[in-house]
Amino acid sequence: MSNSTIGLDQKLREYLLTYSLKEHEALKNLRADTLKLNEYEMQISPEQGSFLAFLVSIINAKRTLDIGVFTGYSSLVVALALPNDGIVTACDTNVDWTDIAQKYWKMASVNDKIDLHIAPAIETLDGLIDKGFEGAYDFSFIDADKINYQEYFEKSLALVRKGGIIAIDNVLWGGRVLDSSDSEPATRAIQKFNKKLYKDHRVEITMIPIGDGLTLARKL
């Protein structure tokens, strides 16, 4: 029994990965390639990817959103968990990063499950709404620029069905959410978003200390 969350040092995290993570070879190779980039810390942790895959499986998701692709780990891990007729609508603006993503999507033979849109995510999401896809999605993962988190959430809420889940990454923001003197725009945006979401009666939420903090919001 415990009344608090255990802290993970490196050895304990390695134990966790050893006895929980069953990672597809393409995911392993993608992580290795991403580590060569200066921006490698933008990639979600493998245990977070495993959790997302488990989540979409237990809600029987078929149609999902990935808002902020980077090198494609989140899109890939979700696509692998979807049924053959499942689809990930992936949103990003960076061709160099998504070129890496597409290489590994093909390697894992899930490229036909991922519909990549190279455009500002808000434009893509508005386009889906205009085409009548409101309530058509089961799951949305938000991991893009923090300034627009509230907008991404609002669009996701329109597109996700009742009972569907929106997962929002980086909600603990390296602990900077505690610093009221931090005037960095992304920090302020995350702080504001977390406070607003806590009071949002359209969803029920839980914040999980995995990766850099992950909030799950279930649409009511």
Buried (B, 14 or more C-beta within 10 A) or exposed (E): EEEEEEEBEEEEEEEEBEEEBEBBEBBEBBBEBBEEBEEEEBBBBBBBBBBBBEBBBEBEBBBBBBBBBBBBBBBBBBBBBBEEEBBBBBBBBBEEBBEBBBBBBEBBEBBEBBBBBEEBBBEBBBEBBEEEBBEBBBBBBBBBBBEBBBBBBBBBBBBBBEEBBBBBBBBBBEEBBEEEEBEEEBBBBBBEBBEEBEEEEEBEBEBBEBBBBBBBBBBE
